[in-house]
Amino acid sequence: MKLSHLTRAEYVCRPGQLFRRVARLLRRPFSGDRMTIQLPWGFPIIVNPQESIGRSIVALSIMDLPVTETIWRLLDDGETCADIGANIGYMTSVMAARLRSGGTIWSFEPVPEVAAELQKNLATWRHYSRAEFRFHAEALADTEGKREIYFSTEFPENRGLASFQAPCSRATHALLVRTRRLDALCDESTCFGVVKLDVEGAEAMVLHGAEHLLREGRIRDLVFEEHNPWPAASTEFLRQHGYQFWRVTRGRNGPVLLPAEIALSGELDSPTYLASREPGRVLERFAAAGWQCCG
């Protein structure tokens, strides 16, 4: 562990996490394929420490702090929300922590092996939150039917890289999964407070499958990673439906909202965007400094 990592907010806000990580480093390497970690909001999560998501949660107990904080600030108790591309459910747990006394969470994960792990975590979290969990072992897209999803076997430690787009590498594996349109799953009363979208390049496709909801303003806030340069097809489609955008990034003392078109030097990961139909509410929720999700 680099000394510069000691100043990360995940450790500064929760010093006990640093002690736990150091203790693990001093012990013999973990030899099993699963372990249970307690998240800052008290939820246990079963992870594979050999995978990138599991390693991050084991080390920090928080994954992707700016996105976690964004969901934490924008989601209100009792609302309906969606975790699209849920993987093992880390962001679902963030949502459940905000909906302790009620609300509904829709979690979508099409990869069978990962979906089974997500289900195990959901079963545990029902004891910690009164939210209704709606599990969907299918992918969202712009059509109803079946479609191949691709995995790069060059990165077996990250099953979250599954995509509808075939990798350039020949080292790929394809799996046929069921696809649904979000519009087709919703009735006229369904309204989402927050939707988190992480679908490895299929953002525009998923949004086209939710056009009715977007047109009627029944999705207030979307938090999503975009792999294509600004302006992308996803952002232009949302703009046509009345959304305002920011880039969400990490600041020294809390999340920072930047103009969406700004490109950050030295950036390695795809940018995270926040799109909202209620920009005044967003600015109010982000006015306070600090990392509220850290407790």
For each residue, the residues with C-beta under 8 A, 3 or more apart:
1: 5 6 21 22 25
2: 5
3: 6
4: 7
5: 1 2 8 11
6: 1 3 11 18
7: 4 11 12
8: 5 11 12 60
9: 12 13 65 250 291 294
10: 13 14 17 60 61 62 65 294
11: 5 6 7 8 14 15 17 18 60
12: 7 8 9 15
13: 9 10 291 294 295
14: 10 11 17 18 40 61 294 295
15: 11 12 18 19
16: 19 20
17: 10 11 14 20 21 60 61
18: 6 11 14 15 21 22
19: 15 16 22 23
20: 16 17 23 24 61
21: 1 17 18 24 25 58 59 60
22: 1 18 19 25 26
23: 19 20 26 27
24: 20 21 27 30 58
25: 1 21 22
26: 22 23
27: 23 24 30
28: 31
29:
30: 24 27 35 49
31: 28
32: 35
33: 48 50
34: 46 47 48
35: 30 32 46 47 49 54 58
36: 44 45 46 47
37: 44 45 47 57 58 61
38: 42 43 44 45 61
39: 42 43 44 45 57 61 62 90 93 97
40: 14 61 62 293 294 295
41: 93 94 97 293 295
42: 38 39 97 128
43: 38 39 93 96 97 124 125 128 129
44: 36 37 38 39 124
45: 36 37 38 39 57 88 89 90 93 121
46: 34 35 36 88 117 120 121 124
47: 34 35 36 37 51 53 54 57 58 88
48: 33 34 51 53 54 117
49: 30 35 54 55 58
50: 33 54 55 157
51: 47 48 54 55 157 158 159
52: 55 56 157 158 160
53: 47 48 56 57 63 87 88 90 158 160
54: 35 47 48 49 50 51 57 58 88
55: 49 50 51 52 58 59
56: 52 53 59 60 63 64
57: 37 39 45 47 53 54 60 61 62 63 90
58: 21 24 35 37 47 49 54 55 61
59: 21 55 56
60: 8 10 11 17 21 56 57 63 65
61: 10 14 17 20 37 38 39 40 57 58
62: 10 39 40 57 65 68 293 294
63: 53 56 57 60 68 90
64: 56 67 68 272
65: 9 10 60 62 68 69 250 291 293
66: 69 70 248 249 250 255 272
67: 64 70 71 91 196 223 248 272
68: 62 63 64 65 71 72 91 94 293
69: 65 66 72 73 254 255 291 292 293
70: 66 67 73 74 223 248 255 272 274
71: 67 68 74 75 81 91 94 95 98 194 196 223
72: 68 69 75 94 97 98 292 293
73: 69 70 255 285 286 292
74: 70 71 193 194 221 223 276 281 282 285
75: 71 72 79 81 95 98 99 193 194
76: 79 98 193
77: 98 99 100 101 102 103
78: 99 101 102 103
79: 75 76 99 103 104 192 193 194
80: 103 104 105 106 190 191 192 193
81: 71 75 95 99 103 104 105 106 192 193 194 195 196
82: 105 106 107 108 182 192 194 195 196
83: 86 89 91 92 95 105 106 107 108 196
84: 108 140 182 195 196 197 198 199 206
85: 108 109 160 196 197 198 199 200
86: 83 89 91 92 107 108 109 118
87: 53 90 109 114 118 159 160 198
88: 45 46 47 53 54 114 117 118 121
89: 45 83 86 92 93 107 109 117 118 121 122 125
90: 39 45 53 57 63 87 93 94
91: 67 68 71 83 86 94 95 196 198
92: 83 86 89 95 96 105 107 118 121 122 125 133
93: 39 41 43 45 89 90 96 97 121 125
94: 41 68 71 72 90 91 97 98 293
95: 71 75 81 83 91 92 98 99 105 131 194 196
96: 43 92 93 99 100 105 125 128 129 131 133
97: 39 41 42 43 72 93 94 100 128 129
98: 71 72 75 76 77 94 95 103
99: 75 77 78 79 81 95 96 102 103 104 105 129 130 131
100: 77 96 97 128 129 130 131
101: 77 78 130
102: 77 78 99 130 131
103: 77 78 79 80 81 98 99 131 132
104: 79 80 81 99 131 132 134
105: 80 81 82 83 92 95 96 99 131 132 133 134
106: 80 81 82 83 134 136 185
107: 82 83 86 89 92 118 122 133 134 135 136
108: 82 83 84 85 86 136 138 139 140
109: 85 86 87 89 114 115 118 136 137
110: 115 137 138 139 149 162 177 178
111: 114 115 149 159 162 175 177
112: 115 116 137 175
113: 116 117 159
114: 87 88 109 111 117 118 159 160
115: 109 110 111 112 118 119 135 137
116: 112 113 119 120
117: 46 48 88 89 113 114 120 121
118: 86 87 88 89 92 107 109 114 115 121 122 135
119: 115 116 122 123 135
120: 46 116 117 123 124
121: 45 46 88 89 92 93 117 118 124 125
122: 89 92 107 118 119 125 126 133 135
123: 119 120 126
124: 43 44 46 120 121 127 128
125: 43 89 92 93 96 121 122 128 129 133
126: 122 123 129 133
127: 124
128: 42 43 96 97 100 124 125
129: 43 96 97 99 100 125 126
130: 99 100 101 102
131: 95 96 99 100 102 103 104 105
132: 103 104 105
133: 92 96 105 107 122 125 126
134: 104 105 106 107
135: 107 115 118 119 122
136: 106 107 108 109 180 185
137: 109 110 112 115 178
138: 108 110 177 178 179 180
139: 108 110 147 149 164 177 178 179 180 199 202
140: 84 108 179 180 181 182 199 206 209 210
141: 147 164 179 180 181 202 205 206 209
142: 181 205 206 208 209
143: 147 179 181 209
144: 179 180 181 184
145: 178 179
146: 176 177 178 179
147: 139 141 143 164 176 177 179
148: 164 174 175 176 177
149: 110 111 139 162 163 164 174 175 176 177
150: 162 163 164 165 166 167 172 173 174 175
151: 159 161 162 172 173 174 175
152: 155 161 167 169 171 172
153: 156 171 172 173
154: 169 171
155: 152 158 161
156: 153 159
157: 50 51 52
158: 51 52 53 155 161
159: 51 87 111 113 114 151 156 162
160: 52 53 85 87 114 198 200
161: 151 152 155 158 200
162: 110 111 149 150 151 159 175 200
163: 149 150 166 167 199 200 201 202
164: 139 141 147 148 149 150 199 200 201 202 205
165: 150 200 201 202
166: 150 163 172 174
167: 150 152 163 171 172
168:
169: 152 154 172
170:
171: 152 153 154 167
172: 150 151 152 153 166 167 169
173: 150 151 153
174: 148 149 150 151 166
175: 111 112 148 149 150 151 162
176: 146 147 148 149
177: 110 111 138 139 146 147 148 149
178: 110 137 138 139 145 146
179: 138 139 140 141 143 144 145 146 147
180: 136 138 139 140 141 144 184 185 209
181: 140 141 142 143 144 184 185 209 210
182: 82 84 140 185 186 206 209 210 213
183: 186 209 210 211 212 213
184: 144 180 181 209
185: 106 136 180 181 182
186: 182 183 190 213 218
187: 190
188:
189:
190: 80 186 187 213 218
191: 80 218 219 220
192: 79 80 81 82 195 213 218 219 220
193: 74 75 76 79 80 81 220 221
194: 71 74 75 79 81 82 95 220 221 222 223
195: 81 82 84 192 219 221 222 223
196: 67 71 81 82 83 84 85 91 95 222 223 224
197: 84 85 203 206 207 222 223 224 225
198: 84 85 87 91 160 224 225
199: 84 85 139 140 163 164 202 203 205 206
200: 85 160 161 162 163 164 165 227
201: 163 164 165 227 228
202: 139 141 163 164 165 199 205 206
203: 197 199 206 207 224 225 226 227 232 233 234
204: 207 208 232 233 234 237
205: 141 142 164 199 202 208 209
206: 84 140 141 142 182 197 199 202 203 209 210
207: 197 203 204 210 211 214 234 237 238
208: 142 204 205 211 237
209: 140 141 142 143 180 181 182 183 184 205 206
210: 140 181 182 183 206 207 213 214 219
211: 183 207 208 214 215 241
212: 183 215 216
213: 182 183 186 190 192 210 216 218 219
214: 207 210 211 217 218 219 237 238 241 243
215: 211 212 241
216: 212 213
217: 214 220 241 242 277
218: 186 190 191 192 213 214
219: 191 192 195 210 213 214 222 277
220: 191 192 193 194 217 276 277 278
221: 74 193 194 195 274 275 276 277 278 282
222: 194 195 196 197 219 238 243 273 274 275 276
223: 67 70 71 74 194 195 196 197 248 272 273 274
224: 196 197 198 203 234 272 273 275
225: 197 198 203 269 270 271 272 273
226: 203 230 232 234 235 270 271 273
227: 200 201 203 270
228: 201 232 233 234
229: 232
230: 226 235 260 261 263 271
231: 235 236 239 261
232: 203 204 226 228 229 235 236
233: 203 204 228 236 237
234: 203 204 207 224 226 228 237 238
235: 226 230 231 232 238 239 245 260 273 275
236: 231 232 233 239 240
237: 204 207 208 214 233 234 240 241
238: 207 214 222 234 235 241 243 245 275
239: 231 235 236 242 243 245
240: 236 237
241: 211 214 215 217 237 238
242: 217 239 277
243: 214 222 238 239 275 276 277
244: 275 276 277 279 282
245: 235 238 239 260 273 274 275
246: 257 258 259 260 273 274 282
247: 257 258 259 260 262 264 271 272 273 274
248: 66 67 70 223 255 256 257 258 272 273 274
249: 66 255 256 258 264 272
250: 9 65 66 255 256
251: 254 255 256
252:
253: 289 290
254: 69 251 288 289 290 291
255: 66 69 70 73 248 249 250 251 286 291
256: 248 249 250 251
257: 246 247 248 274 282 283 286
258: 246 247 248 249 262
259: 246 247 262
260: 230 235 245 246 247 273
261: 230 231
262: 247 258 259
263: 230 267
264: 247 249 267 271
265:
266:
267: 263 264 271
268:
269: 225
270: 225 226 227
271: 225 226 230 247 264 267
272: 64 66 67 70 223 224 225 247 248 249
273: 222 223 224 225 226 235 245 246 247 248 260
274: 70 221 222 223 245 246 247 248 257 282
275: 221 222 224 235 238 243 244 245
276: 74 220 221 222 243 244 279 281 282
277: 217 219 220 221 242 243 244
278: 220 221 281 282
279: 244 276 282 283
280: 283 284
281: 74 276 278 284 285
282: 74 221 244 246 257 274 276 278 279 285 286
283: 257 279 280 286 287
284: 280 281 287
285: 73 74 281 282
286: 73 255 257 282 283
287: 283 284
288: 254 292
289: 253 254
290: 253 254
291: 9 13 65 69 254 255 294
292: 69 72 73 288
293: 40 41 62 65 68 69 72 94
294: 9 10 13 14 40 62 291
295: 13 14 40 41
